[in-house]
Amino acid sequence: MSVKRALLVSGAVIAAFFVGMYSESFLAQGESPTSAQETVKPGQNGNQFESVYQAIKQNFQMEGYQEILKDTDSIVLVPDSVAGPQYADGGLYPRQKSMIFKKKSNGTVLLLSISKTDNAVQGKRWTHSSGYEARQYNSPEGDYKDVYAAIFPQTDVYTYSFEGTGYSINLTALAHPMMAEEGVLALNELAQFTDKLNTFLKEKHF
């Protein structure tokens, strides 16, 4: 790896790291449970899920983004081999809702899904974070040049997942591989969107 390339990659990784830290802060501050969370009992989790979904659907807004599904149901089928068919009550499809947000100004697509759960966590808790940066993992130079091929998409993808009482939220951002002011565009957009969503949920006592 050339020194120039090493600096570019390192810069991207460091920028992504700090954007990740920025987003992490909202779940790492030891949130105390809100009054709504304190009164939710296990049997009421289904109502909590529906309330969170309706609140996001009807009132949540992120500057520059447009939600495109509106009242349309969007189901991504999953293999029956994992846990059998998922159409019946208790299956994935009846207890999950999806939204798609698009930002024309920079080409970011953000997928949001919320699922009903039986958990009763105090505050909120991270469950997943992962990502793929095309310029790092599909480059003819650098540590991964042996698996480079033009057929792979030049798209950055980053995912966050967290849960609250009675619900779990997954957020995935897709964008062209470019740098934003505070880091990799897709990760920067995901961090800002997640922070805004968390503030909204706290204001609604979720």
C-alpha positions as CSV (number, residue, x, y, z in Angstrom):
1,M,0.0,0.0,0.0
2,S,1.4,3.4,-0.9
3,V,1.9,6.0,1.7
4,K,-0.7,8.3,0.0
5,R,-3.3,5.5,-0.1
6,A,-2.6,4.5,3.5
7,L,-3.2,8.1,4.6
8,L,-6.5,8.2,2.6
9,V,-7.7,4.9,4.1
10,S,-6.6,5.9,7.6
11,G,-8.3,9.2,7.3
12,A,-11.6,7.6,6.2
13,V,-11.4,5.1,9.0
14,I,-10.6,7.7,11.7
15,A,-13.5,9.9,10.4
16,A,-15.9,7.0,10.5
17,F,-14.7,6.2,14.0
18,F,-15.4,9.6,15.3
19,V,-18.8,9.8,13.6
20,G,-19.6,6.4,15.2
21,M,-18.6,7.8,18.6
22,Y,-20.8,10.8,18.1
23,S,-23.8,8.6,17.4
24,E,-22.9,6.2,20.2
25,S,-23.2,9.0,22.8
26,F,-26.9,9.1,22.7
27,L,-27.3,5.5,23.9
28,A,-24.2,5.5,26.2
29,Q,-25.2,8.2,28.6
30,G,-27.0,5.9,30.9
31,E,-30.6,7.0,30.0
32,S,-32.9,6.6,32.9
33,P,-36.2,5.0,32.0
34,T,-39.0,7.4,31.1
35,S,-42.3,7.4,32.9
36,A,-43.8,5.6,29.9
37,Q,-41.2,2.9,30.1
38,E,-41.5,2.5,33.8
39,T,-45.2,1.7,33.6
40,V,-45.1,-0.7,30.6
41,K,-45.7,-4.3,31.6
42,P,-44.7,-7.3,29.5
43,G,-48.2,-7.8,28.2
44,Q,-48.4,-4.2,27.0
45,N,-45.4,-4.4,24.8
46,G,-47.5,-4.9,21.7
47,N,-49.2,-1.6,22.4
48,Q,-45.9,0.1,22.9
49,F,-44.7,-1.1,19.5
50,E,-47.7,0.2,17.8
51,S,-47.5,3.5,19.6
52,V,-43.8,4.0,18.6
53,Y,-44.5,3.1,15.0
54,Q,-47.5,5.5,14.7
55,A,-45.6,8.3,16.4
56,I,-42.7,7.9,13.9
57,K,-45.0,7.5,10.9
58,Q,-47.2,10.5,11.7
59,N,-44.8,13.0,13.3
60,F,-41.1,12.2,12.8
61,Q,-39.3,14.4,10.2
62,M,-35.7,14.6,9.3
63,E,-34.6,17.7,7.3
64,G,-33.9,16.8,3.7
65,Y,-35.5,13.4,3.8
66,Q,-38.8,12.2,2.3
67,E,-40.5,9.0,3.4
68,I,-41.8,7.3,0.3
69,L,-43.9,4.2,1.4
70,K,-46.6,6.3,3.1
71,D,-49.4,3.8,3.9
72,T,-48.0,1.0,1.7
73,D,-46.9,-2.2,3.5
74,S,-43.5,-3.4,2.5
75,I,-42.5,-7.0,3.4
76,V,-39.1,-8.5,2.7
77,L,-39.5,-12.3,2.7
78,V,-37.3,-14.4,4.9
79,P,-36.3,-18.1,4.5
80,D,-38.8,-20.5,6.1
81,S,-35.8,-22.7,7.0
82,V,-34.9,-20.5,10.0
83,A,-38.2,-20.4,12.0
84,G,-40.9,-21.6,9.7
85,P,-43.5,-19.4,7.8
86,Q,-43.8,-15.9,9.2
87,Y,-47.3,-14.9,8.2
88,A,-49.2,-16.1,11.2
89,D,-49.7,-14.1,14.5
90,G,-46.4,-14.0,16.3
91,G,-44.4,-14.3,13.0
92,L,-42.1,-11.6,11.7
93,Y,-44.4,-10.0,9.1
94,P,-47.3,-9.0,11.4
95,R,-45.0,-7.6,14.0
96,Q,-42.7,-5.5,11.8
97,K,-43.2,-2.2,10.0
98,S,-40.9,-0.6,7.4
99,M,-40.2,2.9,6.1
100,I,-37.9,4.2,3.3
101,F,-36.5,7.7,3.5
102,K,-34.7,9.3,0.5
103,K,-32.5,12.5,0.5
104,K,-32.2,14.0,-3.0
105,S,-29.5,16.5,-2.1
106,N,-26.8,13.8,-1.7
107,G,-28.4,10.6,-2.8
108,T,-28.7,8.9,0.6
109,V,-31.3,6.2,1.1
110,L,-32.2,5.3,4.7
111,L,-34.2,2.2,5.6
112,L,-36.0,2.1,8.9
113,S,-37.7,-1.0,10.3
114,I,-39.4,-1.4,13.7
115,S,-40.3,-4.8,15.2
116,K,-42.4,-5.7,18.2
117,T,-40.5,-7.5,20.9
118,D,-41.1,-8.9,24.4
119,N,-38.1,-7.2,25.9
120,A,-38.4,-4.8,28.8
121,V,-35.1,-3.0,28.8
122,Q,-34.3,0.0,30.9
123,G,-33.8,3.0,28.6
124,K,-32.4,1.8,25.3
125,R,-29.8,-0.7,24.3
126,W,-27.6,-1.2,21.2
127,T,-28.0,-4.5,19.5
128,H,-26.0,-4.2,16.3
129,S,-23.7,-1.9,14.3
130,S,-22.0,-2.8,11.0
131,G,-20.8,-1.3,7.8
132,Y,-19.2,-1.6,4.4
133,E,-17.1,1.2,2.8
134,A,-16.7,0.5,-0.9
135,R,-13.4,2.5,-1.3
136,Q,-11.8,0.5,1.5
137,Y,-13.2,-3.0,0.8
138,N,-13.3,-3.0,-3.0
139,S,-10.2,-1.2,-4.1
140,P,-7.5,-2.3,-6.6
141,E,-5.0,-1.1,-4.0
142,G,-4.7,-1.7,-0.3
143,D,-5.3,-4.6,2.0
144,Y,-8.2,-6.1,0.1
145,K,-6.9,-5.7,-3.5
146,D,-6.9,-9.5,-3.9
147,V,-10.8,-9.5,-3.8
148,Y,-11.3,-6.4,-5.9
149,A,-13.6,-6.7,-8.9
150,A,-15.5,-4.1,-10.9
151,I,-18.7,-6.1,-10.5
152,F,-19.1,-5.2,-6.8
153,P,-21.3,-2.2,-6.2
154,Q,-19.7,1.1,-5.4
155,T,-22.0,1.8,-2.5
156,D,-21.4,2.4,1.2
157,V,-23.8,0.7,3.6
158,Y,-24.0,1.2,7.3
159,T,-26.4,-0.3,9.9
160,Y,-27.4,0.5,13.4
161,S,-29.9,-1.4,15.6
162,F,-31.1,-0.6,19.1
163,E,-34.1,-1.6,21.3
164,G,-36.4,-0.1,23.8
165,T,-39.2,-1.5,25.8
166,G,-41.4,-3.5,23.5
167,Y,-39.7,-2.6,20.3
168,S,-36.5,-2.9,18.2
169,I,-35.4,-0.5,15.5
170,N,-33.0,-1.1,12.6
171,L,-31.6,1.7,10.5
172,T,-29.6,1.2,7.4
173,A,-28.0,4.0,5.2
174,L,-26.9,3.6,1.6
175,A,-24.9,6.2,-0.2
176,H,-22.3,6.8,-2.9
177,P,-18.7,6.4,-1.5
178,M,-17.9,10.0,-0.7
179,M,-16.8,12.0,2.3
180,A,-19.1,14.4,4.1
181,E,-17.9,17.2,6.4
182,E,-17.8,14.9,9.4
183,G,-16.7,11.6,7.8
184,V,-18.0,9.0,5.4
185,L,-21.3,10.2,3.9
186,A,-23.4,7.1,4.6
187,L,-22.2,6.7,8.2
188,N,-22.5,10.5,8.8
189,E,-26.1,10.5,7.6
190,L,-26.9,7.4,9.6
191,A,-25.5,8.9,12.8
192,Q,-27.3,12.2,12.4
193,F,-30.6,10.4,11.5
194,T,-30.3,8.1,14.5
195,D,-29.5,11.0,16.9
196,K,-32.6,12.9,15.6
197,L,-34.8,9.8,15.9
198,N,-33.6,9.2,19.5
199,T,-34.4,12.7,20.5
200,F,-37.8,12.4,19.0
201,L,-38.5,9.1,20.9
202,K,-37.3,10.6,24.2
203,E,-39.6,13.6,23.7
204,K,-42.5,11.1,23.2
205,H,-41.4,9.1,26.3
206,F,-40.4,6.0,24.4
